[in-house]
Amino acid sequence: MRDMVDRRRFFAEELEAVCKLRSRALVDAFATVPREAFLRPGPWTVLADSDSMAGYATRATPDADPARVCHNIVVAIDPERQLFNGQPGTIGIWLDALDLVPGGRVLHVGCGLGYYTAVMAHCVGPTGRVVALEVDESLAAEARTNLASLPWVDASHADASGPLHETFDAILVNAGVTHPLEAWLDAVAAGGRMILPLTGTMAAMGSHIGKGLVLLLTRQETGDFSARVLTVVAIYSALGLRDAEMNDRLGKAMMGGPVKWQAIKRLRRDVHEAAPDCWLHGRHFCFSTA
């Protein structure tokens, strides 16, 4: 029987080296949280090509040894729905960008079975608070069970579209959306950060998956947000949180290519007419290159 303590530590330190993680607390969290405890029983279905979700070629692990998922691989939660537990090396970079600290308040939109919720919970510790929301009722119920040993985590069934009634130092949106919700922007504390995957749906990949950009938003004293593109992404689309008109606008904006979207500097919340420096202009927000 492999020593899982050592195996998880190696897994975490490999992520640290390859993904250039800055946060020691995050590395320790990856070394501590047992990924298999936040998956359905193995053997597990994993993506055969973890560099691209196109085509969904999968394979099965030879057995249910927990060491099988201590790798930078994408593991299926529900293969029939193309629903996966995200790649640690991808999500880890997003979490690192959130600058999680002990005592921090975190919102996780789309928590799935709770693995990355637990990782964030270990980063903020028992003096912190983590609110995890999941739109799928069965997944939310499983997440509550999986996270029961962490009393500073509140996991519930919700689509995250309603008022939040509190503020957070960090928000991780873990599904593709066409626009940031006002409730999320209002809930970011001064100096707080949000990871936001902006995606357009792709006909070739079905309605479940969208492709687009992951942005890091940081709230400024003015109430606007600085904005920086972290990477491109293909990710499961958020249910009930997408807008058809914004999906079309986003698709057209993405056609402008990386020269355009890499120039995004801020998210404006003031009312103004669309201008040439508006990369994606909405009713209550605008991603601007100026």
Contacts in CASP RR format, 6 or more apart in sequence:
PFRMAT RR
TARGET T0000
AUTHOR 0000-0000-0000
METHOD contacts of the structure
MODEL  1
MRDMVDRRRFFAEELEAVCKLRSRALVDAFATVPREAFLRPGPWTVLADS
DSMAGYATRATPDADPARVCHNIVVAIDPERQLFNGQPGTIGIWLDALDL
VPGGRVLHVGCGLGYYTAVMAHCVGPTGRVVALEVDESLAAEARTNLASL
PWVDASHADASGPLHETFDAILVNAGVTHPLEAWLDAVAAGGRMILPLTG
TMAAMGSHIGKGLVLLLTRQETGDFSARVLTVVAIYSALGLRDAEMNDRL
GKAMMGGPVKWQAIKRLRRDVHEAAPDCWLHGRHFCFSTA
2 65 0 8 1.000
2 67 0 8 1.000
4 34 0 8 1.000
4 66 0 8 1.000
4 67 0 8 1.000
4 70 0 8 1.000
7 66 0 8 1.000
7 67 0 8 1.000
7 70 0 8 1.000
8 30 0 8 1.000
8 31 0 8 1.000
8 32 0 8 1.000
8 34 0 8 1.000
8 70 0 8 1.000
9 31 0 8 1.000
10 70 0 8 1.000
11 30 0 8 1.000
11 31 0 8 1.000
11 70 0 8 1.000
11 71 0 8 1.000
11 88 0 8 1.000
12 27 0 8 1.000
12 28 0 8 1.000
12 29 0 8 1.000
12 30 0 8 1.000
12 31 0 8 1.000
13 27 0 8 1.000
13 31 0 8 1.000
14 72 0 8 1.000
15 21 0 8 1.000
15 27 0 8 1.000
15 30 0 8 1.000
15 72 0 8 1.000
15 88 0 8 1.000
15 89 0 8 1.000
15 92 0 8 1.000
16 27 0 8 1.000
18 72 0 8 1.000
18 89 0 8 1.000
19 89 0 8 1.000
19 92 0 8 1.000
19 93 0 8 1.000
19 96 0 8 1.000
21 27 0 8 1.000
21 92 0 8 1.000
21 93 0 8 1.000
21 96 0 8 1.000
22 96 0 8 1.000
23 95 0 8 1.000
23 96 0 8 1.000
23 99 0 8 1.000
23 100 0 8 1.000
23 123 0 8 1.000
25 100 0 8 1.000
25 101 0 8 1.000
25 102 0 8 1.000
25 122 0 8 1.000
25 123 0 8 1.000
26 92 0 8 1.000
26 95 0 8 1.000
26 96 0 8 1.000
26 100 0 8 1.000
26 119 0 8 1.000
26 123 0 8 1.000
28 122 0 8 1.000
29 118 0 8 1.000
29 119 0 8 1.000
29 120 0 8 1.000
29 122 0 8 1.000
29 123 0 8 1.000
30 88 0 8 1.000
30 92 0 8 1.000
30 119 0 8 1.000
32 122 0 8 1.000
33 115 0 8 1.000
33 118 0 8 1.000
33 119 0 8 1.000
33 122 0 8 1.000
34 66 0 8 1.000
35 66 0 8 1.000
35 69 0 8 1.000
35 70 0 8 1.000
35 75 0 8 1.000
35 85 0 8 1.000
35 88 0 8 1.000
35 115 0 8 1.000
36 42 0 8 1.000
36 64 0 8 1.000
36 66 0 8 1.000
36 69 0 8 1.000
37 146 0 8 1.000
38 85 0 8 1.000
38 113 0 8 1.000
38 114 0 8 1.000
38 115 0 8 1.000
38 118 0 8 1.000
38 146 0 8 1.000
39 69 0 8 1.000
39 75 0 8 1.000
39 77 0 8 1.000
39 85 0 8 1.000
39 113 0 8 1.000
39 115 0 8 1.000
40 77 0 8 1.000
40 113 0 8 1.000
41 64 0 8 1.000
42 61 0 8 1.000
42 63 0 8 1.000
42 64 0 8 1.000
43 60 0 8 1.000
43 61 0 8 1.000
43 62 0 8 1.000
43 63 0 8 1.000
43 64 0 8 1.000
43 68 0 8 1.000
44 60 0 8 1.000
44 61 0 8 1.000
44 64 0 8 1.000
44 68 0 8 1.000
44 69 0 8 1.000
44 75 0 8 1.000
44 76 0 8 1.000
45 58 0 8 1.000
45 59 0 8 1.000
45 60 0 8 1.000
45 61 0 8 1.000
45 75 0 8 1.000
45 76 0 8 1.000
45 79 0 8 1.000
46 58 0 8 1.000
46 59 0 8 1.000
46 60 0 8 1.000
46 61 0 8 1.000
46 69 0 8 1.000
46 73 0 8 1.000
46 74 0 8 1.000
46 75 0 8 1.000
46 76 0 8 1.000
47 53 0 8 1.000
47 56 0 8 1.000
47 57 0 8 1.000
47 58 0 8 1.000
47 73 0 8 1.000
47 74 0 8 1.000
47 76 0 8 1.000
47 84 0 8 1.000
48 57 0 8 1.000
48 58 0 8 1.000
48 59 0 8 1.000
49 57 0 8 1.000
50 72 0 8 1.000
50 73 0 8 1.000
50 74 0 8 1.000
50 87 0 8 1.000
52 234 0 8 1.000
53 74 0 8 1.000
53 84 0 8 1.000
53 205 0 8 1.000
53 209 0 8 1.000
53 234 0 8 1.000
54 204 0 8 1.000
54 205 0 8 1.000
54 234 0 8 1.000
55 205 0 8 1.000
56 82 0 8 1.000
58 76 0 8 1.000
58 79 0 8 1.000
61 68 0 8 1.000
61 69 0 8 1.000
62 68 0 8 1.000
69 75 0 8 1.000
72 87 0 8 1.000
72 88 0 8 1.000
72 89 0 8 1.000
73 87 0 8 1.000
74 84 0 8 1.000
74 85 0 8 1.000
74 86 0 8 1.000
74 87 0 8 1.000
75 84 0 8 1.000
75 85 0 8 1.000
75 86 0 8 1.000
76 83 0 8 1.000
76 84 0 8 1.000
76 85 0 8 1.000
77 83 0 8 1.000
77 84 0 8 1.000
77 85 0 8 1.000
77 112 0 8 1.000
77 113 0 8 1.000
77 139 0 8 1.000
81 208 0 8 1.000
82 208 0 8 1.000
82 209 0 8 1.000
82 236 0 8 1.000
83 208 0 8 1.000
83 236 0 8 1.000
84 236 0 8 1.000
85 112 0 8 1.000
85 113 0 8 1.000
85 115 0 8 1.000
86 116 0 8 1.000
90 231 0 8 1.000
90 233 0 8 1.000
91 116 0 8 1.000
91 174 0 8 1.000
92 119 0 8 1.000
93 230 0 8 1.000
93 231 0 8 1.000
94 172 0 8 1.000
94 195 0 8 1.000
94 214 0 8 1.000
94 230 0 8 1.000
95 116 0 8 1.000
95 119 0 8 1.000
95 120 0 8 1.000
95 123 0 8 1.000
95 172 0 8 1.000
97 193 0 8 1.000
97 195 0 8 1.000
97 216 0 8 1.000
97 230 0 8 1.000
98 106 0 8 1.000
98 120 0 8 1.000
98 170 0 8 1.000
98 172 0 8 1.000
98 193 0 8 1.000
98 195 0 8 1.000
99 170 0 8 1.000
99 193 0 8 1.000
100 106 0 8 1.000
100 120 0 8 1.000
100 123 0 8 1.000
100 124 0 8 1.000
100 169 0 8 1.000
100 170 0 8 1.000
101 123 0 8 1.000
101 124 0 8 1.000
101 169 0 8 1.000
102 123 0 8 1.000
102 124 0 8 1.000
102 125 0 8 1.000
102 127 0 8 1.000
102 128 0 8 1.000
103 124 0 8 1.000
103 125 0 8 1.000
103 127 0 8 1.000
103 128 0 8 1.000
103 129 0 8 1.000
104 124 0 8 1.000
104 127 0 8 1.000
104 128 0 8 1.000
104 129 0 8 1.000
104 169 0 8 1.000
104 170 0 8 1.000
105 124 0 8 1.000
105 128 0 8 1.000
105 129 0 8 1.000
105 130 0 8 1.000
105 166 0 8 1.000
105 167 0 8 1.000
105 168 0 8 1.000
105 169 0 8 1.000
105 170 0 8 1.000
105 189 0 8 1.000
106 120 0 8 1.000
106 121 0 8 1.000
106 124 0 8 1.000
106 128 0 8 1.000
106 129 0 8 1.000
106 130 0 8 1.000
106 131 0 8 1.000
106 168 0 8 1.000
106 169 0 8 1.000
106 170 0 8 1.000
106 171 0 8 1.000
106 172 0 8 1.000
107 130 0 8 1.000
107 131 0 8 1.000
107 133 0 8 1.000
107 164 0 8 1.000
107 168 0 8 1.000
107 170 0 8 1.000
107 171 0 8 1.000
107 172 0 8 1.000
107 184 0 8 1.000
107 187 0 8 1.000
108 114 0 8 1.000
108 116 0 8 1.000
108 117 0 8 1.000
108 120 0 8 1.000
108 130 0 8 1.000
108 131 0 8 1.000
108 132 0 8 1.000
108 133 0 8 1.000
108 171 0 8 1.000
108 172 0 8 1.000
108 174 0 8 1.000
109 133 0 8 1.000
109 160 0 8 1.000
109 171 0 8 1.000
109 172 0 8 1.000
109 173 0 8 1.000
109 174 0 8 1.000
109 175 0 8 1.000
109 184 0 8 1.000
109 238 0 8 1.000
110 132 0 8 1.000
110 133 0 8 1.000
110 134 0 8 1.000
110 135 0 8 1.000
110 160 0 8 1.000
110 173 0 8 1.000
110 174 0 8 1.000
110 175 0 8 1.000
110 238 0 8 1.000
111 117 0 8 1.000
111 132 0 8 1.000
111 133 0 8 1.000
111 134 0 8 1.000
111 139 0 8 1.000
111 140 0 8 1.000
111 143 0 8 1.000
111 155 0 8 1.000
111 174 0 8 1.000
112 134 0 8 1.000
112 136 0 8 1.000
112 139 0 8 1.000
112 140 0 8 1.000
112 142 0 8 1.000
112 143 0 8 1.000
112 174 0 8 1.000
113 139 0 8 1.000
113 142 0 8 1.000
113 143 0 8 1.000
113 146 0 8 1.000
114 132 0 8 1.000
114 143 0 8 1.000
114 146 0 8 1.000
114 147 0 8 1.000
114 155 0 8 1.000
115 146 0 8 1.000
116 172 0 8 1.000
116 174 0 8 1.000
117 130 0 8 1.000
117 132 0 8 1.000
117 143 0 8 1.000
117 147 0 8 1.000
117 153 0 8 1.000
117 155 0 8 1.000
118 146 0 8 1.000
118 147 0 8 1.000
118 150 0 8 1.000
118 153 0 8 1.000
120 130 0 8 1.000
120 170 0 8 1.000
120 172 0 8 1.000
121 130 0 8 1.000
121 147 0 8 1.000
121 150 0 8 1.000
121 152 0 8 1.000
121 153 0 8 1.000
124 130 0 8 1.000
124 152 0 8 1.000
125 152 0 8 1.000
126 151 0 8 1.000
126 152 0 8 1.000
127 152 0 8 1.000
128 152 0 8 1.000
129 152 0 8 1.000
129 154 0 8 1.000
130 150 0 8 1.000
130 152 0 8 1.000
130 153 0 8 1.000
130 154 0 8 1.000
131 153 0 8 1.000
131 154 0 8 1.000
131 156 0 8 1.000
131 164 0 8 1.000
131 166 0 8 1.000
131 168 0 8 1.000
132 143 0 8 1.000
132 147 0 8 1.000
132 153 0 8 1.000
132 154 0 8 1.000
132 155 0 8 1.000
132 156 0 8 1.000
133 140 0 8 1.000
133 155 0 8 1.000
133 156 0 8 1.000
133 157 0 8 1.000
133 158 0 8 1.000
133 159 0 8 1.000
133 160 0 8 1.000
134 140 0 8 1.000
134 143 0 8 1.000
134 155 0 8 1.000
134 156 0 8 1.000
134 157 0 8 1.000
134 158 0 8 1.000
135 157 0 8 1.000
135 158 0 8 1.000
135 159 0 8 1.000
135 160 0 8 1.000
135 238 0 8 1.000
135 239 0 8 1.000
135 240 0 8 1.000
136 157 0 8 1.000
136 239 0 8 1.000
137 157 0 8 1.000
140 155 0 8 1.000
140 156 0 8 1.000
140 157 0 8 1.000
140 158 0 8 1.000
141 157 0 8 1.000
143 155 0 8 1.000
144 155 0 8 1.000
144 156 0 8 1.000
147 153 0 8 1.000
147 155 0 8 1.000
159 239 0 8 1.000
159 240 0 8 1.000
159 241 0 8 1.000
160 181 0 8 1.000
160 183 0 8 1.000
160 184 0 8 1.000
160 241 0 8 1.000
161 181 0 8 1.000
161 183 0 8 1.000
161 240 0 8 1.000
161 241 0 8 1.000
162 183 0 8 1.000
163 183 0 8 1.000
164 183 0 8 1.000
164 184 0 8 1.000
164 186 0 8 1.000
164 187 0 8 1.000
166 187 0 8 1.000
167 187 0 8 1.000
167 188 0 8 1.000
167 189 0 8 1.000
168 187 0 8 1.000
168 188 0 8 1.000
168 189 0 8 1.000
168 192 0 8 1.000
169 189 0 8 1.000
169 191 0 8 1.000
169 192 0 8 1.000
169 193 0 8 1.000
170 192 0 8 1.000
170 193 0 8 1.000
170 194 0 8 1.000
171 184 0 8 1.000
171 187 0 8 1.000
171 188 0 8 1.000
171 193 0 8 1.000
171 194 0 8 1.000
171 195 0 8 1.000
172 194 0 8 1.000
172 195 0 8 1.000
173 184 0 8 1.000
173 194 0 8 1.000
173 195 0 8 1.000
173 196 0 8 1.000
173 197 0 8 1.000
173 238 0 8 1.000
174 197 0 8 1.000
175 197 0 8 1.000
175 235 0 8 1.000
175 236 0 8 1.000
175 237 0 8 1.000
175 238 0 8 1.000
175 239 0 8 1.000
175 241 0 8 1.000
176 197 0 8 1.000
176 198 0 8 1.000
176 199 0 8 1.000
176 200 0 8 1.000
176 210 0 8 1.000
176 233 0 8 1.000
176 235 0 8 1.000
176 236 0 8 1.000
176 237 0 8 1.000
176 238 0 8 1.000
176 242 0 8 1.000
177 196 0 8 1.000
177 197 0 8 1.000
177 198 0 8 1.000
177 199 0 8 1.000
177 237 0 8 1.000
177 238 0 8 1.000
177 241 0 8 1.000
177 242 0 8 1.000
178 198 0 8 1.000
178 199 0 8 1.000
178 200 0 8 1.000
178 241 0 8 1.000
178 242 0 8 1.000
178 243 0 8 1.000
178 246 0 8 1.000
178 247 0 8 1.000
178 250 0 8 1.000
179 198 0 8 1.000
179 243 0 8 1.000
179 246 0 8 1.000
179 250 0 8 1.000
179 280 0 8 1.000
179 282 0 8 1.000
179 285 0 8 1.000
180 194 0 8 1.000
180 196 0 8 1.000
180 217 0 8 1.000
180 267 0 8 1.000
180 285 0 8 1.000
181 241 0 8 1.000
182 284 0 8 1.000
182 285 0 8 1.000
184 194 0 8 1.000
185 194 0 8 1.000
185 225 0 8 1.000
185 267 0 8 1.000
185 269 0 8 1.000
185 285 0 8 1.000
188 194 0 8 1.000
188 217 0 8 1.000
188 219 0 8 1.000
188 225 0 8 1.000
189 219 0 8 1.000
190 219 0 8 1.000
190 221 0 8 1.000
191 218 0 8 1.000
191 219 0 8 1.000
191 220 0 8 1.000
192 218 0 8 1.000
192 219 0 8 1.000
193 216 0 8 1.000
193 217 0 8 1.000
193 218 0 8 1.000
193 219 0 8 1.000
194 216 0 8 1.000
194 217 0 8 1.000
194 225 0 8 1.000
195 214 0 8 1.000
195 215 0 8 1.000
195 216 0 8 1.000
195 217 0 8 1.000
195 230 0 8 1.000
196 214 0 8 1.000
196 215 0 8 1.000
196 216 0 8 1.000
196 217 0 8 1.000
197 212 0 8 1.000
197 213 0 8 1.000
197 214 0 8 1.000
197 215 0 8 1.000
197 233 0 8 1.000
197 235 0 8 1.000
198 212 0 8 1.000
198 213 0 8 1.000
198 214 0 8 1.000
198 215 0 8 1.000
198 250 0 8 1.000
198 280 0 8 1.000
199 210 0 8 1.000
199 211 0 8 1.000
199 212 0 8 1.000
199 213 0 8 1.000
199 233 0 8 1.000
199 234 0 8 1.000
199 235 0 8 1.000
199 237 0 8 1.000
199 250 0 8 1.000
200 210 0 8 1.000
200 211 0 8 1.000
200 212 0 8 1.000
200 237 0 8 1.000
200 247 0 8 1.000
200 250 0 8 1.000
200 251 0 8 1.000
200 254 0 8 1.000
201 207 0 8 1.000
201 209 0 8 1.000
201 210 0 8 1.000
201 237 0 8 1.000
201 242 0 8 1.000
201 247 0 8 1.000
202 209 0 8 1.000
202 210 0 8 1.000
202 211 0 8 1.000
202 234 0 8 1.000
205 211 0 8 1.000
205 234 0 8 1.000
207 237 0 8 1.000
208 236 0 8 1.000
208 237 0 8 1.000
209 234 0 8 1.000
209 235 0 8 1.000
209 236 0 8 1.000
209 237 0 8 1.000
210 234 0 8 1.000
210 235 0 8 1.000
210 236 0 8 1.000
210 237 0 8 1.000
211 232 0 8 1.000
211 233 0 8 1.000
211 234 0 8 1.000
211 235 0 8 1.000
212 232 0 8 1.000
212 233 0 8 1.000
212 234 0 8 1.000
212 250 0 8 1.000
212 254 0 8 1.000
213 229 0 8 1.000
213 230 0 8 1.000
213 231 0 8 1.000
213 232 0 8 1.000
213 233 0 8 1.000
213 254 0 8 1.000
213 261 0 8 1.000
214 229 0 8 1.000
214 230 0 8 1.000
214 231 0 8 1.000
214 232 0 8 1.000
214 233 0 8 1.000
215 227 0 8 1.000
215 228 0 8 1.000
215 229 0 8 1.000
215 230 0 8 1.000
215 264 0 8 1.000
215 287 0 8 1.000
216 227 0 8 1.000
216 228 0 8 1.000
216 229 0 8 1.000
216 230 0 8 1.000
217 225 0 8 1.000
217 226 0 8 1.000
217 227 0 8 1.000
217 267 0 8 1.000
218 225 0 8 1.000
218 226 0 8 1.000
219 225 0 8 1.000
220 226 0 8 1.000
223 269 0 8 1.000
224 266 0 8 1.000
224 267 0 8 1.000
224 268 0 8 1.000
224 269 0 8 1.000
224 270 0 8 1.000
225 266 0 8 1.000
225 267 0 8 1.000
225 269 0 8 1.000
226 265 0 8 1.000
226 266 0 8 1.000
226 267 0 8 1.000
227 264 0 8 1.000
227 265 0 8 1.000
227 266 0 8 1.000
227 267 0 8 1.000
227 287 0 8 1.000
228 264 0 8 1.000
229 261 0 8 1.000
229 262 0 8 1.000
229 264 0 8 1.000
246 280 0 8 1.000
246 282 0 8 1.000
249 280 0 8 1.000
249 281 0 8 1.000
249 282 0 8 1.000
250 280 0 8 1.000
253 260 0 8 1.000
253 261 0 8 1.000
253 279 0 8 1.000
253 280 0 8 1.000
254 261 0 8 1.000
260 279 0 8 1.000
260 289 0 8 1.000
261 279 0 8 1.000
263 279 0 8 1.000
263 289 0 8 1.000
264 279 0 8 1.000
264 287 0 8 1.000
264 288 0 8 1.000
264 289 0 8 1.000
265 288 0 8 1.000
265 289 0 8 1.000
265 290 0 8 1.000
266 287 0 8 1.000
266 288 0 8 1.000
266 290 0 8 1.000
267 285 0 8 1.000
267 286 0 8 1.000
267 287 0 8 1.000
267 288 0 8 1.000
268 285 0 8 1.000
268 286 0 8 1.000
268 287 0 8 1.000
268 288 0 8 1.000
269 284 0 8 1.000
269 285 0 8 1.000
269 286 0 8 1.000
272 286 0 8 1.000
274 281 0 8 1.000
274 286 0 8 1.000
277 288 0 8 1.000
277 289 0 8 1.000
277 290 0 8 1.000
278 286 0 8 1.000
278 287 0 8 1.000
278 288 0 8 1.000
278 289 0 8 1.000
279 287 0 8 1.000
279 288 0 8 1.000
279 289 0 8 1.000
280 286 0 8 1.000
280 287 0 8 1.000
281 287 0 8 1.000
END
